[in-house]
Amino acid sequence: MTRPALRIRNEFEFQDLVDSLERAPELVVRDFALMVVAAKLVDTHGDALCFKGGFVLRHVYGHERFSKDIDATRVNPPKHKLDAEAVRTAIDAASMSNLLTVRAEPPATDSKRGLDFERIAFRGPVGEGSIAIEVSYREEVILGPKWEAVGPPYFEPFDLPVMHLDEIVAEKLRTLAQRTRPTDLADLAQILADHQVDADTVARLVDQKFQLVKRGNRSERIKENILAIGRDYESVVRAVAPDAPDYETARSRVLAALPRFLP
C-alpha cells in the first residue's frame, strides 16, 4: 500500500494551485481538507473502511463535483463499531503546521448503526469551513473494497479502499428513494453518462440494498423524489458540479435506466 505524501509544502504553493484550478477557493480548500483527513484515516483505519460517495466519485472516477463530506462503510469486520475517540483523534492529527488545522467536534451519532461527525472545522491557507464524516455499520460491502489511487493535485498518489461503481449505483438508487438531495440525482446521471455499469449486477445489489428501506414501490418513490428535486436542482448542483447535466437531462437519463435496475 502506497503511503500518502504531500505535494504542497506551504501556503504559497497552495495559492498557486488554487489559481491553476480556476475554481472558487472555498471549494478547493474544502476539497483539500477532505483529502487530508482521508489520507489520515486510511493511514490509521484503512483496513476497516470502504470509502464511497461523492468524494470517491470525484477523486477516483473523475467527476468534477466538490463534496463536503466523506462517506464510508465499516469492513473487516463489517457491522462492528469503531472506537469513536480513536477516529476523532486521527481526524485531529490530520492537522499540518502552517498549512491546515482540523478539529472534530464530538460525534453527533455513535451507535450500532453508524458513526457521524457532523462538524469537523478546518482552517486553511485561503479560507475556513467545516466538513463531515459518516461511517455506516448497518450493512456489509457486498462486492468488497477495491484499492484505487487518489491524491492529486494535493498528494502524490496513494491507495484508498473504495466501493465498486456498481455498488455505488445501487446505493444511489436507494438514496433517491429516501431523500430529495439534488446532488444524488446529478451523481447518478453523471455515472450513467461517463461509465459502464452492469445492469444485472446493479439489479442484484438493489435487492439487497433495499432491505434497509421500508416497504413500498421502489420505482415510484424514486420518481416522486426526482420530481421534487427539480425545484432546487440547478441552484444546488451548478455551484459544485460544472460538468453535471441539466435537470431535464439528468431526470430523463435516470428514469430511462430505472427499468434495467429495478426489474
TAFEN-V958005 format. One record per helix or strand of 2 or more residues. SS is the DSSP state (H for helix, E for strand). FROM is the first residue (numbers start at 1). TO is the last residue. Records with the same first field share a line. If there is no record, write none. Layout:
SS = FROM-TO + FROM-TO
//
This chain:
E = 5-6 + 49-52 + 69-74 + 100-104 + 109-110 + 114-124 + 127-136 + 146-150 + 155-156 + 158-162
H = 11-21 + 25-48 + 53-59 + 84-92 + 165-178 + 182-194 + 199-212 + 218-229 + 233-237 + 247-261
//
